[in-house]
Amino acid sequence: MATIEFRSVSKSYGTFEAVSDLNLSCAEGEMLALLGPSGCGKSTTLKMAAGIESISDGEIYFGDRPVSRLSPGKRNIAMVFEDYGLYPHLSIRENIAFPLRARGTHDAAGQKRIGEVLALLGLEAQAENPVRGMSGGAMQRVAIGRALVRDPNMILFDEPLSHLDADQKIQLRTEIKRLQKLRGITSILVTHDQTEAIAMADRIAVMNHGVLQQVGQPQDLYERPVNLFVARFIGEPPMNLLPVREHTGDAVNGAGWQVGLGGRALPAGASSLIMGIRPEHISLAPATPGVGTAEISYREPRGDVDVLTMRFHAEAGDGDILVAEIPGPSGFRAGDCVRPLIPTGSVLIFDAESGLNLEDAA
């Protein structure tokens, strides 16, 4: 196994820079998720690691070995794609064995390796069945087996669950995580699905417009997003981000609301600010209309929780919109007046111009 390190790596297509000055590492035996919206550069980063795409600048290291000039075949990596890439006329065993056949490995050690992978995946009983007609989840398991049988230094997963139904996704992401940890294989996962990244990865690297925004454990990104993009992208429903109209040493306020800062000091010269609060940190109490209260405009029942959209009552003009996620089913309905209770310790303050979290800037 080996570490993967991107040192000042960039990739340009003419004047378009798909990845810009990327410095990122994946430790030995770790699963690192590259997370972001379409076009953020995550798939390009994966393809550069695989050798499918050349780099424009910088260097990629596997351990202490630079690999940017090596062909994909000399990097000892395996890839698992979203479209499986299996041979439908071959059996499960034959599909898993294909990489060894391509290398000319037909000896007893190779057959033993195939048997081990079939056992690892629980596919011994179905080994001679053709893959044609299998479910998407089962086909992806075979594709993972094909990757494992090569005994690669690392596996690169490119949106491996995007074609699967919800229940298949849950089952397979658990299976991938189990296999990855059992074999201790260094892995990079590309996904646009934060639930998938949080469930499977040890750390998550969030990208946008080809630039690395933040890297850390899932809880770090959730609790301490470094900027507005990460704050919006991580969490469902997304974080509430409300413009601050005025701020004093111990409170901020906007259109119809005021929140204390609990003694936290804002940086000197802070002017244009945004207050962030996650919907699940808000609680609601029945109220009569007035400043500091809000009217519910929409209730979305989700079984064990209700997601409520509301607008604050302001002294002049429209109040700000707030989304709260509370235990459900609740008794609240559209048209109800409530007082949102926002805990001071859960509030984040961002600079509106730079987008940066000001928590550590005081």
C-alpha positions as CSV (number, residue, x, y, z in Angstrom):
1,M,0.0,0.0,0.0
2,A,1.1,3.6,-0.4
3,T,0.2,7.2,0.3
4,I,-1.0,9.5,-2.5
5,E,0.1,13.1,-2.5
6,F,-0.7,15.9,-4.9
7,R,2.0,18.7,-4.7
8,S,0.9,21.9,-6.3
9,V,-0.9,20.0,-9.1
10,S,-2.8,21.9,-11.8
11,K,-4.7,20.9,-14.9
12,S,-5.6,23.2,-17.7
13,Y,-7.5,22.7,-20.9
14,G,-6.4,25.7,-23.0
15,T,-7.4,28.8,-20.9
16,F,-9.7,26.8,-18.6
17,E,-8.1,25.6,-15.4
18,A,-9.9,22.5,-14.2
19,V,-7.7,22.0,-11.1
20,S,-5.7,24.8,-9.6
21,D,-2.6,24.4,-7.3
22,L,-3.9,21.3,-5.5
23,N,-2.0,20.3,-2.4
24,L,-3.6,17.2,-0.9
25,S,-2.6,13.8,0.5
26,C,-4.3,10.5,1.2
27,A,-2.6,8.4,4.0
28,E,-1.8,4.8,3.6
29,G,-5.0,2.7,4.2
30,E,-7.2,5.8,4.3
31,M,-10.3,6.4,2.2
32,L,-10.4,10.1,1.1
33,A,-13.5,11.5,-0.5
34,L,-13.3,14.2,-3.2
35,L,-16.7,16.0,-2.8
36,G,-18.2,18.8,-4.7
37,P,-20.7,19.9,-7.4
38,S,-20.4,18.9,-11.1
39,G,-17.4,20.6,-12.7
40,C,-15.5,21.2,-9.5
41,G,-12.5,19.3,-10.6
42,K,-12.9,16.1,-8.5
43,S,-13.1,13.6,-11.4
44,T,-10.2,15.4,-13.2
45,T,-8.1,14.9,-10.0
46,L,-8.9,11.2,-9.9
47,K,-8.0,10.8,-13.5
48,M,-4.7,12.5,-13.0
49,A,-4.0,10.1,-10.1
50,A,-4.8,7.2,-12.4
51,G,-2.7,8.5,-15.3
52,I,-5.7,8.8,-17.6
53,E,-5.2,12.6,-17.6
54,S,-1.8,14.3,-17.7
55,I,-1.0,17.1,-15.3
56,S,-0.2,20.6,-16.4
57,D,1.9,21.5,-13.4
58,G,3.1,20.0,-10.1
59,E,3.7,16.4,-9.2
60,I,1.8,13.4,-7.9
61,Y,3.6,11.0,-5.6
62,F,2.7,7.4,-4.6
63,G,4.7,7.1,-1.4
64,D,8.0,8.8,-2.2
65,R,7.9,7.9,-5.9
66,P,6.8,10.5,-8.5
67,V,4.3,8.9,-10.9
68,S,3.1,11.8,-13.2
69,R,5.1,10.4,-16.1
70,L,4.2,6.8,-15.6
71,S,1.5,5.2,-17.7
72,P,-1.6,3.9,-15.9
73,G,-0.4,0.3,-16.3
74,K,2.7,1.0,-14.3
75,R,1.0,2.7,-11.3
76,N,-0.5,-0.5,-9.9
77,I,-3.9,1.1,-9.3
78,A,-7.4,-0.2,-9.8
79,M,-10.5,1.8,-10.7
80,V,-14.2,1.2,-10.0
81,F,-16.5,3.2,-12.3
82,E,-20.2,4.1,-12.1
83,D,-21.1,2.0,-15.1
84,Y,-19.5,-1.3,-13.8
85,G,-17.7,-2.1,-17.1
86,L,-18.3,-5.8,-16.9
87,Y,-18.4,-8.4,-19.7
88,P,-22.0,-9.5,-19.8
89,H,-21.3,-12.8,-21.6
90,L,-18.8,-13.9,-18.9
91,S,-19.5,-15.4,-15.5
92,I,-18.9,-13.7,-12.2
93,R,-15.7,-15.7,-11.8
94,E,-14.5,-14.9,-15.3
95,N,-15.1,-11.2,-14.8
96,I,-13.2,-11.2,-11.5
97,A,-10.4,-13.2,-13.1
98,F,-10.1,-11.0,-16.2
99,P,-7.3,-8.7,-14.9
100,L,-5.2,-11.8,-14.0
101,R,-5.8,-13.4,-17.4
102,A,-4.8,-10.1,-19.1
103,R,-1.5,-10.3,-17.2
104,G,-1.1,-14.0,-18.2
105,T,-1.5,-15.2,-14.6
106,H,-3.1,-18.7,-14.8
107,D,-1.2,-20.4,-12.0
108,A,-2.5,-21.8,-8.7
109,A,-1.7,-18.6,-6.9
110,G,-3.9,-16.7,-9.2
111,Q,-6.8,-19.2,-8.8
112,K,-6.3,-19.0,-5.0
113,R,-6.5,-15.2,-5.2
114,I,-9.8,-15.4,-7.2
115,G,-11.3,-17.8,-4.7
116,E,-10.3,-15.4,-1.8
117,V,-12.0,-12.5,-3.5
118,L,-15.2,-14.5,-4.2
119,A,-15.2,-15.6,-0.6
120,L,-14.6,-12.0,0.6
121,L,-17.6,-10.8,-1.4
122,G,-19.8,-13.8,-0.5
123,L,-20.1,-14.8,-4.2
124,E,-18.8,-18.4,-4.1
125,A,-22.2,-20.0,-4.7
126,Q,-23.0,-17.7,-7.7
127,A,-19.5,-17.7,-9.1
128,E,-20.4,-19.5,-12.4
129,N,-23.5,-17.4,-13.0
130,P,-23.4,-14.9,-15.9
131,V,-23.4,-11.3,-14.8
132,R,-26.1,-10.5,-17.4
133,G,-29.4,-9.9,-15.5
134,M,-27.8,-9.2,-12.1
135,S,-29.0,-6.2,-10.2
136,G,-26.9,-3.0,-10.3
137,G,-25.7,-3.5,-6.7
138,A,-24.6,-7.1,-7.5
139,M,-22.8,-6.0,-10.6
140,Q,-20.9,-3.3,-8.8
141,R,-19.8,-5.9,-6.2
142,V,-18.3,-7.9,-9.0
143,A,-16.6,-4.8,-10.3
144,I,-15.1,-4.3,-6.9
145,G,-13.9,-7.9,-6.8
146,R,-12.3,-7.4,-10.2
147,A,-10.4,-4.4,-8.7
148,L,-9.4,-6.3,-5.6
149,V,-8.1,-9.4,-7.4
150,R,-5.1,-7.5,-8.8
151,D,-3.9,-6.7,-5.3
152,P,-3.4,-3.0,-6.2
153,N,-1.6,-0.4,-4.1
154,M,-4.7,1.7,-4.2
155,I,-8.3,1.8,-5.6
156,L,-9.9,4.9,-7.2
157,F,-13.7,5.0,-7.0
158,D,-15.4,7.2,-9.5
159,E,-19.1,7.8,-8.5
160,P,-19.5,4.0,-7.8
161,L,-23.0,4.2,-6.5
162,S,-24.6,6.8,-8.7
163,H,-26.6,4.3,-10.8
164,L,-28.1,2.4,-7.8
165,D,-31.4,2.6,-6.0
166,A,-31.5,4.0,-2.5
167,D,-31.5,0.7,-0.7
168,Q,-28.7,-0.7,-2.9
169,K,-26.6,2.4,-2.1
170,I,-26.9,1.8,1.6
171,Q,-25.9,-1.8,1.3
172,L,-23.0,-1.3,-1.1
173,R,-21.5,1.7,0.6
174,T,-21.3,-0.4,3.8
175,E,-19.8,-3.2,1.8
176,I,-17.2,-1.0,0.2
177,K,-16.2,0.5,3.5
178,R,-15.9,-3.0,5.1
179,L,-13.7,-4.3,2.2
180,Q,-11.5,-1.2,2.1
181,K,-10.8,-1.4,5.9
182,L,-10.4,-5.2,5.9
183,R,-7.8,-5.0,3.1
184,G,-6.3,-1.7,4.3
185,I,-6.3,-0.3,0.7
186,T,-5.5,3.3,0.2
187,S,-8.6,4.7,-1.7
188,I,-9.9,7.9,-3.2
189,L,-13.7,8.2,-3.7
190,V,-15.2,10.8,-6.1
191,T,-18.8,11.7,-5.3
192,H,-21.2,14.7,-5.4
193,D,-23.3,13.0,-2.6
194,Q,-22.4,14.2,0.8
195,T,-24.2,11.4,2.5
196,E,-22.1,8.9,0.6
197,A,-18.9,10.8,1.4
198,I,-19.7,11.0,5.1
199,A,-20.7,7.4,5.4
200,M,-17.7,6.0,3.6
201,A,-14.7,8.3,3.9
202,D,-12.2,8.9,6.8
203,R,-11.7,12.4,5.5
204,I,-13.4,14.6,3.0
205,A,-11.8,17.1,0.6
206,V,-14.4,19.7,-0.6
207,M,-13.6,21.2,-4.0
208,N,-15.2,24.1,-6.0
209,H,-14.2,25.5,-9.4
210,G,-11.0,23.4,-9.3
211,V,-9.9,24.8,-5.9
212,L,-9.6,22.8,-2.7
213,Q,-11.9,24.5,-0.1
214,Q,-11.4,22.4,3.0
215,V,-10.2,18.9,4.0
216,G,-11.0,17.2,7.3
217,Q,-13.1,14.6,9.0
218,P,-16.8,14.8,8.3
219,Q,-17.6,16.2,11.7
220,D,-15.0,19.0,11.3
221,L,-16.5,20.1,8.0
222,Y,-20.0,20.1,9.5
223,E,-19.1,21.9,12.7
224,R,-16.4,24.3,11.5
225,P,-16.8,25.0,7.7
226,V,-14.0,27.4,6.7
227,N,-16.1,29.4,4.3
228,L,-19.6,30.0,3.0
229,F,-19.3,27.4,0.2
230,V,-18.5,24.5,2.6
231,A,-21.2,25.8,5.0
232,R,-23.8,25.6,2.2
233,F,-22.6,22.3,0.7
234,I,-22.3,20.3,3.9
235,G,-25.5,19.5,5.7
236,E,-29.1,18.7,4.7
237,P,-31.1,20.9,4.9
238,P,-28.3,23.4,4.2
239,M,-27.2,25.9,6.8
240,N,-29.2,29.1,7.2
241,L,-27.1,32.1,6.1
242,L,-28.7,35.4,7.1
243,P,-27.2,38.8,6.3
244,V,-26.3,40.8,9.4
245,R,-27.6,44.4,9.4
246,E,-26.0,45.5,12.6
247,H,-23.6,44.1,15.1
248,T,-22.4,45.1,18.5
249,G,-19.7,43.6,20.8
250,D,-22.1,40.8,21.9
251,A,-24.9,40.4,19.4
252,V,-25.8,40.5,15.7
253,N,-29.1,41.3,14.2
254,G,-30.9,41.2,10.9
255,A,-34.4,41.6,9.4
256,G,-36.6,40.6,12.3
257,W,-34.0,38.7,14.5
258,Q,-31.2,39.2,17.0
259,V,-28.7,36.6,18.2
260,G,-26.2,37.0,21.0
261,L,-22.6,36.0,20.5
262,G,-22.0,34.7,24.0
263,G,-19.0,37.0,24.6
264,R,-17.2,36.0,21.4
265,A,-15.4,39.0,19.9
266,L,-15.5,39.8,16.2
267,P,-12.3,40.8,14.4
268,A,-11.5,44.5,14.3
269,G,-12.9,46.1,11.2
270,A,-15.5,43.4,10.5
271,S,-18.3,45.1,8.6
272,S,-20.3,43.0,6.1
273,L,-21.2,39.8,7.9
274,I,-23.4,36.7,7.5
275,M,-24.8,34.7,10.4
276,G,-24.9,30.9,10.0
277,I,-27.1,28.5,11.9
278,R,-27.9,24.9,11.0
279,P,-31.7,24.1,10.8
280,E,-31.4,21.2,13.3
281,H,-30.0,23.5,16.0
282,I,-33.1,25.6,16.0
283,S,-36.1,25.0,18.3
284,L,-39.5,26.7,18.1
285,A,-42.0,27.9,20.6
286,P,-45.6,29.1,19.9
287,A,-45.8,32.9,19.9
288,T,-47.9,35.9,19.0
289,P,-46.7,38.1,16.1
290,G,-44.0,40.6,16.9
291,V,-40.3,41.3,16.3
292,G,-38.3,38.1,16.9
293,T,-41.2,35.9,15.8
294,A,-41.8,34.3,12.5
295,E,-44.7,32.9,10.4
296,I,-44.4,29.4,9.1
297,S,-45.0,29.3,5.3
298,Y,-44.3,25.6,4.6
299,R,-44.1,22.4,6.5
300,E,-42.3,19.4,5.0
301,P,-42.9,16.2,7.0
302,R,-40.1,13.7,6.8
303,G,-41.3,11.1,9.3
304,D,-39.2,11.5,12.3
305,V,-38.6,15.2,11.6
306,D,-40.4,18.2,10.2
307,V,-38.6,20.8,8.1
308,L,-40.3,24.2,8.5
309,T,-39.7,27.2,6.4
310,M,-40.7,30.5,8.0
311,R,-40.2,34.3,7.6
312,F,-39.4,36.6,10.5
313,H,-41.7,39.5,11.3
314,A,-39.7,42.7,10.8
315,E,-40.4,46.3,11.8
316,A,-40.1,47.4,8.2
317,G,-40.1,45.4,5.0
318,D,-39.8,41.7,4.7
319,G,-38.1,39.7,7.3
320,D,-35.4,37.1,6.6
321,I,-36.3,33.5,5.8
322,L,-35.3,30.7,8.2
323,V,-35.5,26.9,7.9
324,A,-35.7,24.8,11.0
325,E,-35.6,21.0,11.4
326,I,-37.4,19.8,14.5
327,P,-38.6,16.4,15.8
328,G,-41.7,15.2,14.1
329,P,-44.4,14.9,13.6
330,S,-44.9,18.3,15.2
331,G,-48.1,20.2,15.7
332,F,-46.9,23.2,13.7
333,R,-48.7,24.1,10.5
334,A,-48.4,26.8,7.7
335,G,-49.7,30.1,9.1
336,D,-48.6,29.4,12.7
337,C,-46.6,32.1,14.5
338,V,-43.5,30.8,16.3
339,R,-40.5,32.2,18.1
340,P,-37.3,30.6,16.8
341,L,-34.8,29.9,19.6
342,I,-31.2,30.0,18.3
343,P,-28.5,28.7,20.6
344,T,-25.5,31.1,20.9
345,G,-23.0,28.3,20.8
346,S,-24.2,27.0,17.4
347,V,-24.0,30.4,15.6
348,L,-21.2,30.9,13.0
349,I,-20.2,34.3,11.6
350,F,-18.8,34.7,8.1
351,D,-17.3,37.6,6.3
352,A,-19.7,38.4,3.4
353,E,-17.0,39.6,1.1
354,S,-14.3,36.9,1.5
355,G,-16.8,34.2,2.6
356,L,-14.4,33.2,5.4
357,N,-15.5,31.9,8.8
358,L,-14.5,34.5,11.3
359,E,-14.5,32.2,14.3
360,D,-10.8,32.1,14.6
361,A,-10.1,35.5,13.2
362,A,-10.8,37.6,16.3
